[in-house]
Amino acid sequence: MTTATAESQASEPDDLDDVEESQLEFYAREIKDLVGVFSRTLYYCVRGKREKGDIAAQMYAIGNGSMFFMCVTMAFIGAIVAYQMGLQTKKIIPDMSLLGATFLKLQVRDLIASVGAMPLATRVGAGIAAEIGSMVVTEQTDALRMSAADPVDFLVVPRFIASVIMGTVVLCVGGGVGIFSGMLVAMVSFDVNPNTFLNFSMLTSGDVILGLLKMVTYGGTIAIVSSQRGLRTFGGSEGVGIATTEAVVGSLFGIIVWQFILSAIGYVLLPA
Amino acid sequence: MIKVHDIHLSFKKPVLRGVSLEVPHECIYAVIGPGAAGKSVLLKTIAGLLTPDTGQVWIDGEEVTFHDELKLAELRKKIGYLFQNYALFDKSVGDNIAFPLRRLFGNIGEDEIKERVAERLMRMSLPGFEDRNPNSLSGGQKKRIGVARATIMRAPYILYDEPTAGLDPVTSQRICNLIRDEAREQRSTVIVVSSDIQRLLSIADRVGMMLHGQLIFDGTVDEAFASANPYVHQFIRGETEGPL
């Protein structure tokens, strides 16, 4: 056995317990860090001293940059969902009168927020992580700290507020476009009159509240997870790339976890 | 006076291994050494940007090692810092230079801030650059903007991290002269980390050499040149033959 091999074997853990423990420690540290960034963000939302125009600039960047992308994506998703619902309905009961009503309920309660948040996470999350990550590797966050400006206050809070507000706005607009495209597909493919399709009778205030709650939560999740990854960037451009990838993966994972939690809460407190 | 005692710091691997040094008042202290020796990490530890695993840092006789950010804000009023990568924000040159004043000294009026920014830019031979964007400037100009930001508070301690990295010889010498003149005029205590030894030693009062996370030499410039330590001897002379 060569010396190098012997050394590498010597450094391996004795059993799988060690590996599992270190993995657990890793995830515990990550969650602790996320909670820390989130709590500091909430604190600085109230007590921070940011510069004028920071939030507006971030709102413009997130809203303006995502609107077209979101509208196109949601148009396709609305069309696909309406078409699939129509096909299934046709097989079981060839009565399309309630197609629009069920489509609207599904969209407002669930799909606009949860499906729309995924492209939003890739677009906004990657941007936030790359921007903050670049500032970390070029020591700009250290320069902020040397001037007693907490990077969470200065960088995360404007992005968090902007992402919550503009994430909701962009998802609402994208959702409207998705409903419109679904209506067109229903009209062309299944001869459903637009007036019949736009049937809000099954939609309750609970559906709207739950949908909006999901949008706000997903907007905040994307900003917090991506900012945390950005702040933890290490190394040069490769580190920024890793942070960006982790931000998108982490945001998507966060959205799915929140989707499960909020849906479960919704079914108890705001039953469909 | 800046005093560092037995600092240990690790990022998975040890980066600083028992570093101790004292920088007397109004001294220009040069920290030299090969890459990855721990020079920049030492500077950031002194500024409170990194917390050591063990050891102490004293500034003006006060131990500042494990201060929270609130207490560190008070400490940072006393410290100007030039970062290796300029660390200029995506704001105008004027706003970059004024940033520490606005954040750390809320009682200074905008008129005085503008006056001091203009004075700094004049001193850096960049008059009228207030509204320019840092992205449109050369490396040398960015460094001078960084020096202006580091010195605008008239802080008693200034830390320079690789102030001449990537600059041509003439600009490097100008930056070094600027550092020396600023230190003498403002009577500040200065630590400069650099690999540009000849230029750095021309302005330094004392010199410390770091290697593998340890301070292997601490003395005057003359003592450094006369040192029998083979690492110091080779590094200062830039010789290819030797233990490095």
Interface residues (C-beta under 8 A of the other chain):
Chain A: V137 T138 E139 Q140 D142 A143 R145 M146 S147 A148 A149 D150
Chain B: K44 A47 L49 E69 L72 A73 R76 I79 Y81 F83 Q84 N85 Y86 A87 L88 F89 F99 P100 R103 L104
